[in-house]
């Protein structure tokens, strides 16, 4: 299992965090997603077949790129 916490500067409200949590949560292997609109931080926990590259690509597609 892998886990990463990062900032996504485009997060501005709960709608943003709900979108991130829903879309990442649908990826196979993603076990948990928690996003905070106040800190603009996202915590993701996953195992195979999910990968950080796939999670990051999904965030880019959604318009919420990760800053590590």
C-alpha positions as CSV (number, residue, x, y, z in Angstrom):
1,X,0.0,0.0,0.0
2,X,1.2,3.5,-0.8
3,X,0.1,6.9,0.5
4,X,0.8,10.4,-0.5
5,X,-0.3,13.9,0.7
6,X,0.0,16.8,-1.7
7,X,-1.4,20.2,-2.4
8,X,-3.6,21.1,-5.3
9,X,-3.7,24.9,-5.6
10,X,-6.9,24.9,-7.8
11,X,-9.1,23.6,-4.9
12,X,-11.4,26.4,-3.9
13,X,-14.5,24.8,-2.3
14,X,-16.2,21.6,-1.2
15,X,-17.4,21.0,-4.8
16,X,-13.8,20.7,-5.8
17,X,-13.0,18.3,-3.0
18,X,-16.1,16.2,-3.7
19,X,-15.1,15.9,-7.3
20,X,-11.5,14.8,-6.4
21,X,-12.7,12.3,-3.9
22,X,-15.4,10.9,-6.2
23,X,-13.2,10.6,-9.3
24,X,-10.1,9.3,-7.6
25,X,-12.2,6.9,-5.5
26,X,-13.5,5.3,-8.7
27,X,-10.0,4.3,-9.8
28,X,-9.3,0.6,-9.2
29,X,-6.9,0.2,-6.3
30,X,-7.6,3.5,-4.7
31,X,-8.6,2.8,-1.1
32,X,-9.1,6.2,0.4
33,X,-9.2,9.9,-0.6
34,X,-9.5,12.8,1.7
35,X,-9.4,16.4,0.5
36,X,-9.6,19.6,2.5
37,X,-10.7,22.9,0.8
38,X,-9.1,25.0,3.6
39,X,-5.6,23.7,3.3
40,X,-5.9,22.6,-0.4
41,X,-4.4,19.3,0.6
42,X,-5.3,15.9,-0.6
43,X,-4.4,12.5,1.0
44,X,-4.6,9.4,-1.2
45,X,-4.0,5.8,-0.2
46,X,-3.8,3.1,-2.9
47,X,-2.5,-0.3,-3.8
48,X,-2.1,-2.1,-7.2
49,X,-3.3,-1.8,-9.8
50,X,-3.5,2.0,-9.1
51,X,-0.3,3.9,-9.5
52,X,0.8,7.4,-8.6
53,X,1.2,8.2,-12.3
54,X,-2.4,7.3,-13.0
55,X,-3.7,9.2,-10.0
56,X,-1.7,12.3,-11.0
57,X,-2.9,12.0,-14.6
58,X,-6.5,11.9,-13.4
59,X,-6.0,15.0,-11.3
60,X,-4.5,16.8,-14.3
61,X,-7.6,15.8,-16.4
62,X,-9.9,17.1,-13.7
63,X,-8.0,20.4,-13.5
64,X,-6.6,19.9,-10.0
65,X,-2.9,19.2,-10.7
66,X,-0.8,17.9,-7.7
67,X,2.0,19.9,-6.3
68,X,4.4,17.7,-4.3
